[in-house]
């Protein structure tokens, strides 16, 4: 139980219940179309089980913080369902992101495109297993994107609330796709300034993970512009800190906790704030080592250790840790705004600490 008196396990269970019921319904439709579609549903059952449920949580507590009436069981359940729609959008983003990054694993299991490549290979079908896997993953991500809209719009929230929220929801999706492209572009260009890396962080992660879900919740509750601004003051710095922590874990994290092989972000050549800072401060010799190993799919333990050493020796790791703390401080100050209902203030404070320490 958190300081705000919230049972996060119960919240996650409620979100999972919505996700599972939607999947059961949609898998029935897929099975009626053709039994050959059953593997799609099986893949999503596994892919969308568990997880931190961050985006639904911020959406729901954005609603509660704006005065959403949780004492009405039907309205509270509708708010949970509306928030759960973000899990399907997240599913789309992760499945497509793994394809674009060429990731082998997600949450300790084979990435979706690898799962379907294995299905192709094991069935001795014609053509390239890899091409089949990528195609199946793209389509599965598209299904998640379609279902995300469906879940939001059939959540049971009042029509006026949905109309307000949909405006924010649509803008968030555009920002997410723009951030994904900017991320691809940075990798293609070989990276650039810290400022450009931060722009990717803001649009690919920070706004989409925290700020916009809060805004959707606020819109569902009919919140004022002042409260929405307070959510931005909290959500943007925390979202940036959250992504920076993810970037640090992508280089230094324990694979048993991250669900990805050690140094996978380096093999994928991700142009993070951590890497941009290291290159900005590196000597010519250090920069040459980074450029040799960064983005090498065959990066071995020696190469990984060489990159880690440079990231530490240039002060990049210390700088990013300081940036995480600074943004956390800003978020905590914003969470105490009197415009936010007290119970939601407690939740936002708890989650800010958890998101930046990764004790989720």
Buried (B, 14 or more C-beta within 10 A) or exposed (E): EBEBEBEBEEBBEBBBBBBEEBBEEBBEEBBEEEEEBEBBBEBBBEBBEEBBBBBBBBBBBBBBBBBBEBEEEEBBBBBBBBBBBBBBBBBBBBBBBBBBBBBBBBBEEBBBBBBBBEBBBEEEEEEEBBEBBBBBBBEBBEBBBEBBBBBBBBBEBEEEBBEBBBEBBEEBBEBBBBBBBBBEEBBEEEBBEBEBBBBBBBBBBBBBBBBBBBBBBBBBBBBEEEBBEBBBBBBBBBBBBBBBBBBBBBBBBEEEEBEBBBBBBBBBBBBBBBBBBBBBBBEEEBBEBBEEBBBBEEBEEEBBEBBBEBBBBBEBBEBBBEBBEEBBEBBBEBBEBEBBBEBBBBBBBBBBBBBBEBEE
